[in-house]
Amino acid sequence: MKVLFIGGTGNISTAVSRIAIERGNQLTLLNRGQQTGKVKGARTIKADFYNLTEAREAIAGETYDVVVDWIAYTPQDIQRDLDLFSQRTAQFIFISSASAYQKPPTDVIIRESTPLHNPFWEYSRNKIACEELLIQAYREHAFPVTIVRPSHTYDRYLPIAVGEWDKFTLVDRIRQGKPIIVHGDGTSLWAVTHAEDFAIGFLGLLGHPRSLGQAFHITSDELLTWNHIYQAIGAAIGVQPNICHISSDFIVKVAPEYLGPLWGDKSWSVIFDNSKIKSFVPEYKAVIPFHKGIQQTLAQFEAEPARKIIDEADNAKMDRIINLHNQASK
């Protein structure tokens, strides 16, 4: 298939791009070209996709079997996609987010039919608005949309709840025996999915005739507590993490920037029902357990020393939250 990825070199999309090429797809990446050579075998069109005029010129005369927008976050982004691709593709895939599902949840089991509602996180509300605009275009103009809602998917970055996930700060804190923050008592259930596993389900939807007008989440069936997640990170580097449990309420009170990521997502126990994606893509099964996947992630950091960034501002933020918590607990 002739496939266009808008973006295609991010935390999730890099693995998907690589496997798409391995499967024989003719893949073009449209981005600013800042990660050249990252996906071998892909053709790259260099353009600022957020500039409608520049994007239109970049794809002039081109058509695709499938277009995937990995970097659409607002209804304005989707309107640009509709303007550009209404007559250029047989399928358009929007990357939404499982954080769009109802918060607080009324059912621990999350299905694609679970309502979309998130009063805590603007990011999620924007994703919901994007979905609504696309479904309206599907109903009124037969725009060939498929919606995919990843949950916490990782590859190059650390799947953590508090701290900068693209930095090495948390790993460095664990190695030094410094306390790290785990929200709540660490026993809420969570699903983390390796991008290589996600890619199998995702690529099975490309060109799937019954997927138009449909929404899917694609996650691992492995259920972990947050204690398990951080303990696995520690085990991968051979150090028992010094965990400091702090309630989400307290974290959000002293660091309001975590309102969305915690109350809008990671504070709640969730179990994803993946029966829909498995019925459309029978080969889909997440096979990389987290204790193995996190070893791959850390190996990538080790292979690229320039990525092992210790963010002192992030360190200071975590120390501040912990110190305030300790003071309040006296």
N, C-alpha and C positions, 0 to 999 in steps of 0.2 A: 504494500500500500504506500501511497504517497502521503506522508504525514508532516505536518508543520507543528513544532512546539514553539510557543512564544515563551521565552525563557529557556528552560531545558538544562540548566547547569546548576540547579539548586540542591538543597539537602535531599529532597525526594527525587526530583526530576533527573538528576545525573544518572542514578542507577536505572531509572526507567528508560532514559535515552540509550544507555549502553545496551540494555537487553533488547530494546526495540530494534536496534541495528543488528544484533546477533540473530534476531528472528527474521531478518531479511527485509525489513521495512526500509523504504527510501525516506530518510529523515532529514528534514531541514530545521535548523534552529534559528529563530529570529530573536536577536538580543543585541546588546551594545558591544559584544565581542570582547568583553573583559576577561573571559575565561577560555581563550582560544586554546585549542588542542586538548581540552578537558574531555571531550567526547570524540573518540577516534571514529572516523567513518561518516560523521555527520557533515552535511553542508551547512555553512553558516551565512546568514544574511545579517549584516551589521546595520542596525537602525535603532533609534529611540522609539520604542513602540508606544510610549505615552504621547508622542507627537503625531497626531493623526495624519498630517500632511506627509511627514517623513515616512510613516508606516505605509501609507497608501502608495507612495512612490516605490518603496522597497519591494512590494509584492505585486506591482503592476503586471497584469497579464498572467498571473499564476493562479492555479486552482489546485485543490487538495482533496484527497479522500477523507482525511480527518485533520481537524485543527484542534489543538489543545492549548488553552491559555492558563499557564501556571502562575501568572502574575497579575490577575484581575482581583481587585479588592473592593471596588466601589461600583455603584450603578453607572457612574460615568465611564468607568473602564469597560463595562458590558455594553454600553451604548456605542462605544468605539468599535467593539467586536461586531456588533450587529451591523454597523455601517460598513465594515470592511469585508465581512465574510458571508453575508446573506446569500450571495450568488457564487461563492467561491469554494464551498465545501459540502460534502454529503453528510458530515457529522461534525458537530462542535462540542467539545468536552470542556466543561467549566469545573475548575478545582475549587470546591467550596470547603467547608470545614465541619467536622463532627461537633465542634463547639457551638454550632448553630442550634443543636437540639435543646429541647426544653430545660431551662434552669430556673428554679430547682426541679429536678426530674420527679415525676409522679410515679415512675416505674423504673426500677433498676435495670430492666432489660430495654436496650435501645434498639429500635427497629427503624427502617426507613419511613414508616408511618408515624413515628413519634413526632409530636408537634415541634415546630421551629420557633423558639422564643428564648431570648437571652437579654434580660434587662441589665446585666452587669458589664457587658463587654461590647464596645462599639464595633470592634473588628468583626464579631459574630453577627451583629445586627446588619452590618454592611453586606456580609456574605448572604444573609437571608434576603436582603433587598435585591441583590444580584440574581439570586435564584428566582425570585418573583418576576423580575423583568424578563428573564429568559423563558420561563414557563408561559408568560403572557405572549411572547413572540412565537413560541411553539404552537399555542392554541389558536392564535389569530392569523399567523402567517406561515405556519408549518416550519419554523426555523428548527433545524435538526439537532436539538440540544440533548446532551447526556450530562447529568450532574454527578460528580464524585465527591464524597465527603471523607477525606482522610481524617483519622484521629491522630494520636501522638506517634508520628512516624519518624524514624531516625536512620542515619547512616553515618554521615560525617560529623554530626553534632551530638551532644549529650542530651538525652531525654530527661531533663530535670524540671523541677517545679519552681524553685527559688534560686536565682542566679542566672548569669549569662550562659546560655546553652552552647554558643558557638566559640566560647573561650575555654581555657584550660584551668581557670581559677579554682573550680570546685575540686578537680583532681589534685591540684597542688595543696589545697587545704586538707584533703584527706591524708595525703602523704605526710604532711607536717603535723598531723594529729589535731589540727584546729577543728572546732565544732562546725558542723554543717547543719543547715536548717531543713527539717522535714515537717511539713505542715500537718496539723492535727496530731493524732497519736500514731500516724503512719500506717494504719490498718485499713484505710479505704482502698477499694479495688480499682485497678487501673489496667489499661491495655497499651502496650508499646509495640509497634510493628516495624520490623526492619524494611527499609525501602526496597530491597531485592524481593522480599515476599510480596509487598504491595504491588510491585511491578507485574507480577504474574496475573493477579486479578485485574489490574488496570488494563494491561495490554489485551486481555481477552475481550474487553469491551470495544476495542477499536474495530470499527466496521461491523459491529453486531447490529443486525437490523431491528431487533426487538428492544434495543436499549434506548431508542429515541424517546424523549419525553419522560425518561425514568431517572430516578436518583438512587445512588448506591453508596454505602460505606464499605470500606475494605480494611479490616483490621485483623490482628492476630486473635486467636481464641485462647491464648495463654493469659491467665489472670494472675496479676501480681499485686501485692500491696506495695505502698511507697517504701516501706521498710525494706522489702525484698529488692526493689529497684536500686536503692542506694547501697545496700549490702553487696549486691552484685557488682556495682562499680568498684567498691572497695576490694572485693575478692579478686577482680581482674587486675588490680595493681598490687595485690598481696598485703593490703592494709585494712584492718577493721575500722570502719568510719566512726567518728565521734559524733553521734547523732544528737541534735538538740531538737526536741519536739516543741513546736510552738503553734498555737491555734491559728487557723486561717483568719479568724476575726481579729486577733492581735496583729498579725502580719499586715493585714489590710489597713488597720487603724494607723500604724506607724509608717507604713510604706504603701500609700494609696495606689501606686502604679500596679500593684498586684491584685487589685480588685477584679480585673478582667481575667487574667491568667488563673487565679485561684477560684474566686466565687463564680466566675464565668466559665469555668472549665474543670480544673484539676482537683477541686475540693470534694467533688461528688464521686461516689462509687458508681461505676458504669460497667455493664456487661453488654457487649455488642452482639446482636444476633446477625451472623453472617450468612444466613441461609439464602438470602436473595442473590448475593454475588456468586455463591456457589451453584445456584440453579442456573445462572446465566453463563458462568465460566466454571464448568465442572472440574477443571484441572486445578482450580485455586485451592491452595492450602498453605498456611503460614508454617514454615518448617524450621525457621531459625529461632531457637529459644533465646531469651534475652541474655542469659549468662554467656552465650556464645557470641551473639551479635555485638554486645558491648565490648568484647575483646577485639572485634574487627574495628570498631569505632576508635578505640584507644590506639590500635596499631596504626591507623591512618594519621592520628596526631603525631605519633612517634616518627612516622615516615616523613612528615613535613614539619620540622622543628619550628619553622616560622609561624605555624598555627598555634604553637603552645604559648598562647598569650595569657599572662597573668594580669588581670584587670584590677588595678588597685582601687578604683572607684567601686567596683563590684565587691571586692574584699571589705572595703570600708562600710558598704551598705549592709552586708551580712553581719559584720561585727556590731554595727549600730543596733540592728534588730535584736540580736542575741543579748546585747548588754541591756537594752531597754526591757526585754523580757525577764532577764535575771533580776533587775531592779524591782520590777513589778511583782515578782514572785516572792520577794523577801517579806 
